[in-house]
Amino acid sequence: MRELYTDTYNNERYTDENVLYKNKLIDPVSLSTALTYLWGKDSEMFPLLSLTEGQSGLVSLTPKTLNDTQYTWNVMGRMKHVSKVVALIGGQSYPGQGFQPFQVVMEDDTFLRYYGATPADKLNNLRVQGDPIRDGANRYIYTFRINTANPAEYVAASNFIAGTYWVQAPPSVAGAYSEGTSSRSQAPGKWTNQFGFLRFSKNISGNVANKVTNIEFDLEGGGKTNLWMPHEMKQFEIDRRLMLEEDLWNSVYNRDQYGVIHLIDEKTNQPIPKGAGIKEILKTTDQYETYSVLTVDKLDSVVNRLFSNRVDKTPMELIFYTGSGGIRMFNEAIKNEAGTQSYYQALGEKEITSGKDGYLSYGTYFNQFKTIDGHIITIKKASIFDNGLYAELDKANGNMYKGFPDTSYDIILLDQSMTSDGERNIQLVAEKGREILTGVYKGLTNLPESWGAIRESKLLSSKTDEASYEVLMSQGITMKNYTTSYYMKFSR
């Protein structure tokens, strides 16, 4: 017997949710439908923020006892019927020939006694002769026989290459005195992620709140001003949203297999949680590949995989998000396919048209793709791929292809559908009560009009001639069905 938890003395000077978590007194809370709010305008620069917050897709977690940054959700996949080969036992040249039994080590015990099995090349019909025998971690010894009337038939050596998959087939038994077989069921799995906390500050001093410039700036709600602070606060908000958007795409989960967060605030000694963003979710779940040249066959293959993974009948809203480079790759792929089909005249008639003053105009571009099954896929430009932080990094390092940063060619297919339980497949997650908090340290500094009603309320004390506008928020992302989304990373 192994002891799971031990009595722990708490030597912390104060109590918060981390103390309860470390002492196993609270569990990760689960996703539930809760209060949502709208935020922001639809923007090419902030596709995830627009998709989630902008479409009532924010879920606030209701704590059980005290808040915890983790959240979980159930996933139910299709029944598993394949098993991976580890090795053939005995080194036989013609396994199964002459109706003889042969043994194979498989990675798991998926195959049941008396059921059939089909090897990778599909050329043989096999039967499992009894229960598999465990032979260590991820090693199960099976005995097979070929169902055949041909004594020369055997299983080809290519089927025994490590990592090759075989599939289960229906059971076969004798017509009399047969023994019963068995069956399997599949329970829902559970995935976990966590939201992190982000804090942004805008610090001012002196009388900058009332300083007038010789440049006139547009105001967010219309009109103009010569005051500097409204323009600087607009920059602050745009930059804040840019970083929030990048975080939703690129954040990395930082809780290890034992539930420990090793990123620590050096002043408070408190853990700093970070959740998995869209890219890591898709890479972790093997919904990911790299590409250098995009083709219609590649698009068709990926789309078919995603639609085949959707087991319910809910309509899918599948959107390709990419930058200017990816849009050009998409257009070129379809044009190349049209060219191979000799659609030259039709393409020319669409692309070359009579423009203004008799001049010819060249340019008509593809942004949709229709599969043979009737699914229409739309590609949508996300400027974050062209001008976001990762794109800025590519530009600075010279990672450019045909005038665009490498990130501009990344393609991420997101299933934005409603799930069978009536919720969005992709949701923004935040801690209830701390979705976004704002406050002001006033000090002795004049406050700008752009800080609004916060100037007169929620004021925090400070002795110095300094004021700051503070934003504290929690944020994470969840993808309830990850099997219907995909990440194609550009790699030259």
SVG drawing of the C-alpha trace seen along z (x, -y; Angstrom):
<svg xmlns="http://www.w3.org/2000/svg" viewBox="-27 -73 46 102">
<polyline fill="none" stroke="black" stroke-width="0.4" points="0.0,0.0 1.3,-3.5 0.4,-6.5 -1.0,-9.3 -1.0,-12.2 0.9,-13.0 0.0,-15.4 1.7,-18.7 2.6,-21.6 1.8,-24.9 4.6,-27.4 3.3,-30.1 2.7,-33.5 -0.6,-33.7 -3.1,-31.4 -4.2,-31.4 -5.4,-28.9 -1.8,-27.6 -1.6,-26.4 -4.8,-24.4 -3.7,-23.0 -0.3,-21.9 -2.0,-20.1 -4.5,-18.4 -7.4,-20.2 -8.9,-21.4 -9.3,-19.7 -9.1,-21.3 -12.4,-22.9 -14.3,-21.8 -15.6,-23.9 -19.2,-25.0 -21.4,-27.5 -21.2,-30.7 -21.3,-34.5 -19.9,-35.7 -19.2,-39.2 -18.4,-40.9 -15.2,-42.6 -13.6,-44.2 -14.4,-44.6 -13.9,-42.0 -10.3,-42.5 -7.9,-40.6 -5.2,-41.4 -7.1,-39.7 -8.9,-36.7 -9.0,-34.6 -10.1,-37.4 -12.8,-38.3 -13.8,-34.6 -14.1,-34.0 -14.9,-37.2 -16.5,-38.9 -18.9,-36.0 -19.9,-35.3 -17.2,-32.6 -15.7,-33.5 -16.2,-31.0 -15.8,-32.2 -14.9,-29.3 -17.0,-29.1 -14.7,-27.9 -15.6,-25.0 -14.0,-26.3 -11.2,-28.6 -10.0,-29.3 -7.5,-27.1 -6.0,-27.9 -6.6,-24.4 -9.7,-23.4 -10.6,-20.1 -13.0,-18.8 -14.2,-15.4 -13.4,-14.1 -14.9,-11.0 -13.2,-9.6 -14.1,-6.6 -13.5,-3.1 -9.9,-2.0 -9.4,1.2 -5.7,0.9 -2.6,2.2 1.0,1.5 3.6,4.2 6.7,4.4 8.4,7.5 8.0,11.0 9.1,13.8 11.4,16.5 12.8,14.9 10.7,17.1 11.1,16.5 7.6,17.5 5.4,17.0 2.1,18.8 3.0,21.0 1.7,24.6 -1.2,23.5 1.3,23.2 0.8,20.7 3.3,17.8 3.8,15.3 4.0,11.5 4.7,8.9 2.2,6.1 2.3,2.8 -1.0,3.3 -3.7,5.8 -6.3,4.3 -7.0,7.5 -9.3,10.0 -9.1,13.8 -10.8,15.5 -11.2,12.2 -9.7,11.8 -6.8,9.5 -5.7,8.0 -2.0,7.1 -0.9,3.8 -0.8,5.0 -4.4,6.5 -3.3,9.7 -4.1,12.1 -7.0,13.0 -5.7,14.0 -7.2,15.3 -6.1,14.5 -5.5,17.9 -6.3,17.1 -5.6,14.1 -2.4,12.1 0.4,12.6 2.0,9.6 5.7,9.5 6.7,6.2 5.8,2.5 4.0,2.1 4.8,5.7 2.0,8.3 2.7,11.7 -0.1,12.8 -0.4,16.2 -2.0,16.0 -2.9,18.4 -3.8,17.7 -7.4,18.4 -6.6,19.9 -7.0,23.1 -3.6,22.5 -0.7,24.2 1.8,21.9 0.3,18.7 2.4,16.7 2.5,13.2 5.0,10.9 8.0,9.6 6.9,5.9 4.0,6.4 6.4,7.0 8.3,3.7 8.2,2.0 5.5,-0.7 3.4,0.9 -0.3,1.1 -2.7,4.1 -6.5,3.9 -8.9,6.1 -11.6,8.2 -14.8,10.0 -14.4,13.2 -14.6,16.7 -15.6,19.8 -16.5,23.4 -20.1,24.4 -20.2,26.6 -18.9,26.3 -17.5,22.8 -16.3,20.7 -17.5,17.1 -15.4,14.2 -15.2,10.8 -15.7,7.1 -14.4,3.7 -15.9,0.3 -14.5,-3.2 -15.0,-5.8 -14.5,-9.5 -11.0,-10.8 -10.1,-14.0 -7.8,-16.8 -6.6,-19.6 -5.2,-23.1 -4.9,-26.2 -5.2,-29.9 -2.5,-32.3 -2.5,-35.8 -1.4,-38.8 -0.8,-42.3 -0.2,-45.5 0.7,-48.9 0.8,-52.4 2.9,-54.7 2.9,-58.5 4.4,-61.3 4.3,-65.1 1.6,-66.9 1.7,-64.8 -2.1,-64.2 -2.7,-67.9 0.1,-68.2 -0.9,-69.4 1.0,-68.5 1.3,-70.2 -0.2,-67.1 -3.9,-66.3 -4.9,-62.7 -8.2,-60.9 -10.2,-59.7 -11.6,-56.2 -15.2,-57.3 -14.8,-60.0 -13.5,-63.6 -10.0,-64.8 -7.7,-66.0 -4.3,-67.6 -3.8,-65.9 -1.1,-63.3 -2.5,-60.8 -5.6,-59.7 -3.2,-58.7 -0.8,-56.9 -3.6,-55.0 -4.8,-53.9 -1.3,-52.6 -1.3,-50.9 -4.6,-49.1 -3.6,-48.0 -0.3,-46.6 -2.0,-44.9 -4.4,-43.1 -1.6,-42.2 0.2,-40.4 -3.0,-38.7 -3.7,-37.5 -0.1,-36.1 -0.4,-34.4 -3.6,-32.5 -1.7,-31.2 1.8,-30.5 1.6,-30.0 3.2,-26.8 1.7,-24.7 4.1,-24.7 2.8,-22.3 4.8,-19.1 3.6,-15.5 3.4,-15.9 1.4,-19.1 4.3,-21.3 4.9,-24.7 8.6,-25.6 8.3,-29.2 8.4,-31.2 8.0,-34.9 11.4,-35.7 9.9,-38.3 6.8,-36.5 7.9,-32.9 4.5,-32.2 4.1,-29.9 3.3,-31.6 0.9,-29.4 0.8,-29.4 -1.6,-27.3 -1.2,-25.7 -2.1,-27.9 -3.6,-26.8 -0.3,-25.7 0.8,-23.6 -2.7,-22.0 -2.5,-20.9 1.1,-19.8 0.5,-17.8 -2.5,-16.0 -0.6,-15.2 -2.9,-17.5 0.2,-19.0 2.7,-18.8 5.2,-20.9 4.9,-21.8 7.0,-23.7 4.8,-23.5 1.0,-23.6 -1.0,-21.4 -4.6,-20.7 -3.9,-17.1 -2.5,-18.2 -5.5,-20.4 -7.8,-17.6 -6.0,-15.1 -6.1,-17.4 -9.7,-18.4 -10.9,-14.8 -9.1,-13.9 -10.8,-16.6 -14.3,-15.9 -13.9,-12.2 -13.0,-12.9 -16.4,-14.6 -18.7,-11.8 -21.8,-13.9 -24.0,-15.6 -23.4,-19.2 -22.5,-21.4 -18.8,-22.3 -17.5,-25.8 -13.9,-25.1 -11.8,-28.2 -8.2,-28.4 -6.3,-31.2 -3.1,-32.3 -1.2,-35.4 -0.5,-37.1 2.0,-34.4 -0.3,-31.5 -3.1,-33.1 -0.8,-33.3 0.3,-29.7 -3.4,-28.7 -4.2,-30.6 -1.1,-29.2 -2.0,-25.6 -5.5,-25.9 -4.1,-27.6 -1.5,-24.9 -4.2,-22.2 -6.4,-24.1 -3.5,-24.3 -2.9,-20.5 -6.5,-20.1 -6.0,-22.4 -8.4,-25.1 -6.3,-27.8 -9.1,-29.5 -11.4,-29.7 -8.7,-31.1 -7.6,-33.6 -11.1,-34.9 -11.5,-35.4 -8.1,-36.9 -7.7,-39.3 -10.5,-41.9 -11.1,-45.3 -10.3,-48.0 -10.8,-51.7 -10.0,-53.9 -9.5,-50.8 -6.5,-49.4 -6.5,-45.7 -6.7,-44.5 -5.0,-41.3 -5.8,-39.5 -8.6,-37.3 -7.7,-35.1 -9.0,-32.0 -10.0,-32.1 -12.4,-29.1 -11.9,-25.4 -14.8,-22.9 -14.1,-19.3 -15.7,-16.4 -18.0,-15.8 -19.4,-19.3 -17.5,-20.9 -16.6,-24.5 -13.5,-25.7 -12.8,-29.4 -9.4,-30.9 -9.3,-34.0 -6.4,-36.4 -5.1,-36.9 -2.8,-39.9 -1.3,-38.7 0.6,-36.2 2.0,-39.1 2.6,-41.8 2.4,-40.1 5.2,-39.5 6.4,-36.3 6.3,-37.9 8.3,-40.8 10.9,-38.3 11.1,-36.7 11.6,-40.0 14.4,-41.0 16.2,-37.7 15.8,-37.8 13.5,-34.7 11.6,-35.9 10.2,-34.2 9.0,-36.1 8.8,-39.3 6.8,-37.9 7.9,-36.5 7.9,-32.7 5.1,-33.0 2.9,-34.5 2.8,-31.1 1.7,-29.1 -1.8,-27.8 -4.1,-26.9 -7.4,-25.3 -9.9,-25.9 -13.2,-24.2 -15.3,-27.1 -18.5,-25.0 -21.0,-24.7 -20.5,-21.3 -23.3,-18.8 -23.8,-20.3 -24.6,-23.7 -21.3,-25.4 -18.5,-26.8 -15.7,-24.3 -13.1,-27.0 -13.6,-29.0 -11.7,-31.7 -11.4,-30.7 -10.9,-33.0 -11.2,-33.0 -14.6,-34.1 -14.4,-37.5 -11.0,-38.1 -11.7,-38.1 -10.3,-41.7 -9.7,-44.1 -8.6,-47.7 -7.4,-50.2 -5.3,-53.3 -2.5,-54.2 -3.1,-57.9 -0.2,-59.3 0.2,-63.1 0.0,-63.0 -2.8,-64.6 -4.8,-61.9 -5.8,-62.0 -9.4,-62.1 -8.8,-58.9 -8.7,-57.0 -12.4,-57.6 -14.4,-56.9 -11.5,-55.1 -10.0,-58.5 -12.7,-59.0 -13.1,-55.5 -11.0,-52.4 -8.0,-54.7 -5.0,-53.0 -2.6,-54.9 0.9,-56.0 3.2,-58.7 5.2,-59.6 4.5,-61.9 3.6,-58.9 0.4,-57.4 -0.3,-54.1 -3.2,-52.5 -3.3,-48.8 -4.9,-45.9 -4.9,-42.4 -6.6,-39.6 -6.8,-35.9 -6.8,-34.1 -6.6,-30.7 -8.0,-28.8 -9.7,-25.5 -10.6,-23.4 -13.3,-20.9 -12.8,-18.8 -9.2,-19.1 -9.5,-16.4 -11.3,-18.7 -8.6,-21.4 -5.1,-21.3 -1.8,-23.2 0.4,-23.3 3.7,-25.0 5.7,-26.4 9.2,-25.0 11.5,-25.8"/>
</svg>
